Amino acid sequence: MNPTEQLNSSDIETLKILAFFYFKVNLFDSCSRTVKVMLKYDNKNVWAKGMLVRCSDKLSDYKQVVTQTEDMSFFDSDKNIQRSVLLLRARALLKLGREAESKQLVKFLTDSGRKAM
């Protein structure tokens, strides 16, 4: 498929189902490739970007998790995905030995969770 061609919403939904299937059966590389295709055609797809972060985490590619979550404003439209991605970022920072940054992020999440209650 040529990147200049557009996928319709049905095509995107099919890719989403396929990516979710790959994720559920622990085929994280396949899931990652599928969501990258989704993002090539729909670069504002918050679900796909969140799934890409989850795949990187499952593959223990913590540097990639940190890189993929540099711009957290990307996830502003979906607070549930944003919170999940923030937790994965905190975990990745911890795994990379950046404990102070990780603790700061967890404190932010804890404080913001209390305010929401």
C-alpha positions as CSV (number, residue, x, y, z in Angstrom):
1,M,0.0,0.0,0.0
2,N,1.3,3.4,-1.0
3,P,1.6,5.9,1.9
4,T,0.0,8.6,-0.2
5,E,-3.2,6.5,-0.3
6,Q,-5.7,7.0,2.4
7,L,-7.2,4.3,4.6
8,N,-10.8,4.6,5.4
9,S,-12.2,4.3,9.0
10,S,-13.0,0.6,8.4
11,D,-9.4,-0.1,7.4
12,I,-8.1,1.7,10.5
13,E,-10.5,-0.3,12.7
14,T,-9.4,-3.6,11.1
15,L,-5.7,-2.6,11.9
16,K,-6.8,-1.8,15.4
17,I,-8.4,-5.2,15.9
18,L,-5.3,-6.9,14.4
19,A,-3.0,-5.0,16.6
20,F,-5.1,-5.8,19.7
21,F,-5.1,-9.4,18.7
22,Y,-1.3,-9.5,18.4
23,F,-0.9,-7.8,21.7
24,K,-3.2,-10.2,23.5
25,V,-1.3,-13.2,22.1
26,N,2.1,-11.7,23.1
27,L,3.2,-10.9,19.6
28,F,4.5,-7.5,20.6
29,D,6.7,-7.0,17.5
30,S,3.8,-7.7,15.2
31,C,1.6,-5.4,17.2
32,S,4.2,-2.7,17.1
33,R,4.5,-3.0,13.3
34,T,0.7,-2.8,12.9
35,V,0.3,0.3,15.0
36,K,3.2,1.9,13.1
37,V,1.2,1.4,9.9
38,M,-1.8,2.9,11.6
39,L,0.2,5.9,12.7
40,K,1.7,6.4,9.2
41,Y,-1.9,6.9,7.9
42,D,-3.4,8.5,11.0
43,N,-0.6,10.2,12.9
44,K,-3.0,11.7,15.5
45,N,-4.3,8.3,16.6
46,V,-3.9,8.3,20.4
47,W,-4.9,4.7,20.8
48,A,-2.2,3.5,18.3
49,K,0.5,5.7,19.9
50,G,-0.5,4.4,23.4
51,M,-0.4,0.8,22.1
52,L,3.1,1.5,20.6
53,V,4.3,2.6,24.0
54,R,2.8,-0.6,25.6
55,C,4.6,-2.8,23.0
56,S,7.9,-1.1,23.7
57,D,7.4,-1.6,27.4
58,K,6.5,-5.3,26.9
59,L,9.6,-5.7,24.8
60,S,11.7,-4.1,27.6
61,D,12.8,-1.3,25.3
62,Y,12.7,1.3,28.0
63,K,14.7,3.9,26.1
64,Q,12.1,3.7,23.4
65,V,9.3,4.1,25.9
66,V,10.9,7.3,27.2
67,T,11.4,8.6,23.7
68,Q,7.8,7.8,22.7
69,T,6.4,9.6,25.7
70,E,8.5,12.8,25.5
71,D,5.5,14.8,24.2
72,M,2.7,13.9,26.6
73,S,0.4,16.5,25.2
74,F,-0.1,14.1,22.3
75,F,-2.3,12.1,24.7
76,D,-4.3,15.0,26.1
77,S,-7.5,13.9,24.3
78,D,-7.7,10.7,26.2
79,K,-7.0,11.0,29.9
80,N,-7.1,7.2,30.5
81,I,-4.5,6.5,27.9
82,Q,-2.5,9.4,29.1
83,R,-2.4,8.2,32.7
84,S,-1.5,4.6,31.5
85,V,1.3,6.0,29.4
86,L,2.6,8.2,32.2
87,L,2.8,5.1,34.4
88,L,4.8,3.3,31.7
89,R,7.1,6.3,31.4
90,A,7.7,6.3,35.2
91,R,8.5,2.5,35.0
92,A,10.8,3.0,32.1
93,L,12.6,5.9,33.9
94,L,13.1,3.6,36.9
95,K,14.4,0.8,34.8
96,L,16.9,3.2,33.2
97,G,18.2,4.2,36.6
98,R,16.5,7.6,36.5
99,E,14.8,7.1,39.9
100,A,14.4,10.8,40.8
101,E,12.5,11.5,37.6
102,S,10.4,8.4,38.1
103,K,9.5,9.3,41.7
104,Q,8.6,12.8,40.6
105,L,6.2,11.4,38.0
106,V,4.6,8.9,40.4
107,K,4.1,11.7,42.9
108,F,2.4,13.8,40.2
109,L,0.2,10.9,39.3
110,T,-0.7,10.2,42.9
111,D,-1.4,13.9,43.7
112,S,-3.5,14.3,40.5
113,G,-5.4,11.1,41.4
114,R,-6.3,12.4,44.8
115,K,-7.6,15.6,43.3
116,A,-9.9,13.7,41.0
117,M,-11.5,11.8,43.9
